[in-house]
Amino acid sequence: MQIPLIRSRAFVSTAHLRNQVADVYRSKLRDDLHGVQGDEVLCRRVEDFVNLMRPSGILVSTLPSLNV
């Protein structure tokens, strides 16, 4: 089945717009910094968010202790 030309152009345009939005979002998460500096900013933001949202006891070990 061949997609009509008008629909395929709309799909390409929508996909392009979606990619642009994702690129801008990623850039803003990195404070518009590139490379290692941007990675560090992104990691700090993710860590801050996770620490804010996770339950306080989530890192408690559920493994039984070994009494040797």
Secondary structure, DSSP 4 states (H G I P E B T S, - for coil): -PPPHHHHHHHHHHHHHHHHHHHHHHHHHTTT--HHHHHHHHHHHHHHHHHHHS-TTTTS--SPP---
